[in-house]
Amino acid sequence: EQLPIRGDTFVVHTQGLQLSGVVREDSGTYECVVDNVLGSDRQSARVRVEGTPQVLSFSPLVLIAADTYTLTCETVYNFPMADITWTRVDGVPLPPGRFTTDVVGGTLLISPVEADDQAEYTCTAANDYGESSFSAPVTVHARPSITLPSPQVTAILDADSTLVCPASGRPTPDLQWSLPNGTNPADLQSSSPSNDHYRFDETSGSLTIFGVVQSD
């Protein structure tokens, strides 16, 4: 593309080419051509525009607890090469044992992911000209699990007994019980409100048996 002899950006004169109001898009290869009645000559020069790096936005992320994930901080206009740092917006430090930052590649390795890693994270790119950053939330989901204090419960005949099912997970898992005959006690409550032998508490997830009988 031939440049205009004079314009808002480029000024061509006998000593060379003057660029005014340089922008990053001015990076590229420029060629100077001279000619007269005896012939011509040409030389080219590579121009690299340097400046403050720009961090590209990244979408909110959903990670799974106990897995390994790599977060990537993508930058443009990265001349000279920027150093990349990751931080949490709430100021909580990143444990060096589970978090590994590649300052050149811009990645953050989390291994393994824990529930407390849920937070808003900031990626910052900095070089000699300045810095830029972007923040986005990271959500951590956890697979459902049950932790029973004991796999066997002793109930007293004719007395009331409450069974608990300590469950964890994110999002909060749905919980249901199954009776020895395969029946769901919650279904019994909805189909027969007068049934007062079983009581399923949806809030705590516990199952209460009123007046324990041998068939229980």
Secondary structure, DSSP 8 states (H G I E B T S, - for coil): ----SB-SSEEEETTEEEE-S--GGG-EEEEEEEEETTEEEEEEEEE------EE-----EEEETTS-EEEE--EES--S--EEEEEETT-----TTTEEEETTTTEEEESS--GGG-EEEEEEEEETTEEEEEEEEEEEEEEEEE--S-S-----TTS-EEE---EEEES--------TTS--HHHHHHH-TT--SEEE-TTT--EEESS--TT-
